[in-house]
Amino acid sequence: MPMSYEQHLDEVTTLITEKYDIADQPAIDMVMRAQADGYFSGHDDHPAICTLDRAHEDARTVFKKYGKGKKAN
């Protein structure tokens, strides 16, 4: 079942903190940078892609691209 765009961003942030042992604020910053770069624009246009499976994929992608140099907690 799809979640709202905002719920999806929250889930991606939570998954980054859990999977990569990153503090909340750096994870939030990564998601905000990805959002500013337009990474999530398709999610806003097509809310049906805002699923838990996609959140896991997005967390990996966002961490890989925007998490460079981030240390674990």
Biotite code that builds the C-alpha atoms (Angstrom):
import biotite.structure as struc

atoms = struc.array([
    struc.Atom([0.000, 0.000, 0.000], chain_id="A", res_id=1, res_name="MET", atom_name="CA", element="C"),
    struc.Atom([1.426, 3.393, -0.942], chain_id="A", res_id=2, res_name="PRO", atom_name="CA", element="C"),
    struc.Atom([2.164, 5.967, 1.704], chain_id="A", res_id=3, res_name="MET", atom_name="CA", element="C"),
    struc.Atom([2.011, 9.732, 1.372], chain_id="A", res_id=4, res_name="SER", atom_name="CA", element="C"),
    struc.Atom([5.009, 11.576, -0.035], chain_id="A", res_id=5, res_name="TYR", atom_name="CA", element="C"),
    struc.Atom([5.827, 12.940, 3.428], chain_id="A", res_id=6, res_name="GLU", atom_name="CA", element="C"),
    struc.Atom([5.520, 9.501, 5.021], chain_id="A", res_id=7, res_name="GLN", atom_name="CA", element="C"),
    struc.Atom([7.830, 8.113, 2.357], chain_id="A", res_id=8, res_name="HIS", atom_name="CA", element="C"),
    struc.Atom([10.506, 10.726, 3.084], chain_id="A", res_id=9, res_name="LEU", atom_name="CA", element="C"),
    struc.Atom([10.184, 10.006, 6.806], chain_id="A", res_id=10, res_name="ASP", atom_name="CA", element="C"),
    struc.Atom([10.529, 6.261, 6.160], chain_id="A", res_id=11, res_name="GLU", atom_name="CA", element="C"),
    struc.Atom([13.611, 6.769, 3.969], chain_id="A", res_id=12, res_name="VAL", atom_name="CA", element="C"),
    struc.Atom([15.178, 8.892, 6.717], chain_id="A", res_id=13, res_name="THR", atom_name="CA", element="C"),
    struc.Atom([14.365, 6.284, 9.374], chain_id="A", res_id=14, res_name="THR", atom_name="CA", element="C"),
    struc.Atom([15.790, 3.486, 7.241], chain_id="A", res_id=15, res_name="LEU", atom_name="CA", element="C"),
    struc.Atom([19.037, 5.413, 6.740], chain_id="A", res_id=16, res_name="ILE", atom_name="CA", element="C"),
    struc.Atom([19.414, 5.834, 10.506], chain_id="A", res_id=17, res_name="THR", atom_name="CA", element="C"),
    struc.Atom([18.702, 2.148, 11.119], chain_id="A", res_id=18, res_name="GLU", atom_name="CA", element="C"),
    struc.Atom([20.616, 0.530, 8.247], chain_id="A", res_id=19, res_name="LYS", atom_name="CA", element="C"),
    struc.Atom([23.707, 2.715, 8.383], chain_id="A", res_id=20, res_name="TYR", atom_name="CA", element="C"),
    struc.Atom([23.787, 3.633, 12.085], chain_id="A", res_id=21, res_name="ASP", atom_name="CA", element="C"),
    struc.Atom([23.612, 7.343, 11.267], chain_id="A", res_id=22, res_name="ILE", atom_name="CA", element="C"),
    struc.Atom([22.265, 9.965, 13.673], chain_id="A", res_id=23, res_name="ALA", atom_name="CA", element="C"),
    struc.Atom([18.909, 11.572, 12.860], chain_id="A", res_id=24, res_name="ASP", atom_name="CA", element="C"),
    struc.Atom([20.151, 14.981, 11.725], chain_id="A", res_id=25, res_name="GLN", atom_name="CA", element="C"),
    struc.Atom([22.696, 13.755, 9.158], chain_id="A", res_id=26, res_name="PRO", atom_name="CA", element="C"),
    struc.Atom([20.063, 11.375, 7.761], chain_id="A", res_id=27, res_name="ALA", atom_name="CA", element="C"),
    struc.Atom([17.556, 14.217, 7.541], chain_id="A", res_id=28, res_name="ILE", atom_name="CA", element="C"),
    struc.Atom([20.185, 16.354, 5.804], chain_id="A", res_id=29, res_name="ASP", atom_name="CA", element="C"),
    struc.Atom([20.854, 13.606, 3.227], chain_id="A", res_id=30, res_name="MET", atom_name="CA", element="C"),
    struc.Atom([17.168, 13.256, 2.403], chain_id="A", res_id=31, res_name="VAL", atom_name="CA", element="C"),
    struc.Atom([16.752, 17.040, 2.192], chain_id="A", res_id=32, res_name="MET", atom_name="CA", element="C"),
    struc.Atom([19.727, 17.314, -0.204], chain_id="A", res_id=33, res_name="ARG", atom_name="CA", element="C"),
    struc.Atom([18.300, 14.523, -2.347], chain_id="A", res_id=34, res_name="ALA", atom_name="CA", element="C"),
    struc.Atom([14.933, 16.254, -2.338], chain_id="A", res_id=35, res_name="GLN", atom_name="CA", element="C"),
    struc.Atom([16.526, 19.598, -3.309], chain_id="A", res_id=36, res_name="ALA", atom_name="CA", element="C"),
    struc.Atom([18.327, 17.830, -6.177], chain_id="A", res_id=37, res_name="ASP", atom_name="CA", element="C"),
    struc.Atom([14.989, 16.515, -7.443], chain_id="A", res_id=38, res_name="GLY", atom_name="CA", element="C"),
    struc.Atom([15.629, 12.872, -6.576], chain_id="A", res_id=39, res_name="TYR", atom_name="CA", element="C"),
    struc.Atom([12.127, 12.489, -5.133], chain_id="A", res_id=40, res_name="PHE", atom_name="CA", element="C"),
    struc.Atom([10.252, 14.530, -7.767], chain_id="A", res_id=41, res_name="SER", atom_name="CA", element="C"),
    struc.Atom([8.823, 11.409, -9.398], chain_id="A", res_id=42, res_name="GLY", atom_name="CA", element="C"),
    struc.Atom([7.536, 10.268, -6.032], chain_id="A", res_id=43, res_name="HIS", atom_name="CA", element="C"),
    struc.Atom([5.563, 13.482, -5.651], chain_id="A", res_id=44, res_name="ASP", atom_name="CA", element="C"),
    struc.Atom([4.207, 13.191, -9.210], chain_id="A", res_id=45, res_name="ASP", atom_name="CA", element="C"),
    struc.Atom([3.351, 9.478, -8.855], chain_id="A", res_id=46, res_name="HIS", atom_name="CA", element="C"),
    struc.Atom([2.499, 8.722, -5.220], chain_id="A", res_id=47, res_name="PRO", atom_name="CA", element="C"),
    struc.Atom([1.833, 5.050, -6.009], chain_id="A", res_id=48, res_name="ALA", atom_name="CA", element="C"),
    struc.Atom([5.612, 4.495, -5.989], chain_id="A", res_id=49, res_name="ILE", atom_name="CA", element="C"),
    struc.Atom([5.824, 5.557, -2.336], chain_id="A", res_id=50, res_name="CYS", atom_name="CA", element="C"),
    struc.Atom([5.943, 2.027, -0.943], chain_id="A", res_id=51, res_name="THR", atom_name="CA", element="C"),
    struc.Atom([8.019, 0.380, 1.763], chain_id="A", res_id=52, res_name="LEU", atom_name="CA", element="C"),
    struc.Atom([10.010, -1.578, -0.821], chain_id="A", res_id=53, res_name="ASP", atom_name="CA", element="C"),
    struc.Atom([10.796, 1.630, -2.676], chain_id="A", res_id=54, res_name="ARG", atom_name="CA", element="C"),
    struc.Atom([11.757, 3.330, 0.610], chain_id="A", res_id=55, res_name="ALA", atom_name="CA", element="C"),
    struc.Atom([14.408, 0.642, 1.164], chain_id="A", res_id=56, res_name="HIS", atom_name="CA", element="C"),
    struc.Atom([15.741, 1.190, -2.364], chain_id="A", res_id=57, res_name="GLU", atom_name="CA", element="C"),
    struc.Atom([15.701, 4.970, -1.923], chain_id="A", res_id=58, res_name="ASP", atom_name="CA", element="C"),
    struc.Atom([17.502, 4.745, 1.436], chain_id="A", res_id=59, res_name="ALA", atom_name="CA", element="C"),
    struc.Atom([20.343, 2.789, -0.217], chain_id="A", res_id=60, res_name="ARG", atom_name="CA", element="C"),
    struc.Atom([20.541, 5.200, -3.138], chain_id="A", res_id=61, res_name="THR", atom_name="CA", element="C"),
    struc.Atom([20.385, 8.357, -1.016], chain_id="A", res_id=62, res_name="VAL", atom_name="CA", element="C"),
    struc.Atom([22.992, 7.061, 1.429], chain_id="A", res_id=63, res_name="PHE", atom_name="CA", element="C"),
    struc.Atom([25.291, 6.009, -1.405], chain_id="A", res_id=64, res_name="LYS", atom_name="CA", element="C"),
    struc.Atom([25.042, 9.396, -3.146], chain_id="A", res_id=65, res_name="LYS", atom_name="CA", element="C"),
    struc.Atom([24.684, 11.827, -0.224], chain_id="A", res_id=66, res_name="TYR", atom_name="CA", element="C"),
    struc.Atom([26.232, 9.933, 2.680], chain_id="A", res_id=67, res_name="GLY", atom_name="CA", element="C"),
    struc.Atom([29.842, 10.210, 1.586], chain_id="A", res_id=68, res_name="LYS", atom_name="CA", element="C"),
    struc.Atom([32.013, 10.978, 4.574], chain_id="A", res_id=69, res_name="GLY", atom_name="CA", element="C"),
    struc.Atom([29.222, 10.361, 7.087], chain_id="A", res_id=70, res_name="LYS", atom_name="CA", element="C"),
    struc.Atom([30.304, 8.415, 10.114], chain_id="A", res_id=71, res_name="LYS", atom_name="CA", element="C"),
    struc.Atom([28.153, 6.029, 12.056], chain_id="A", res_id=72, res_name="ALA", atom_name="CA", element="C"),
    struc.Atom([26.876, 7.097, 15.497], chain_id="A", res_id=73, res_name="ASN", atom_name="CA", element="C"),
])
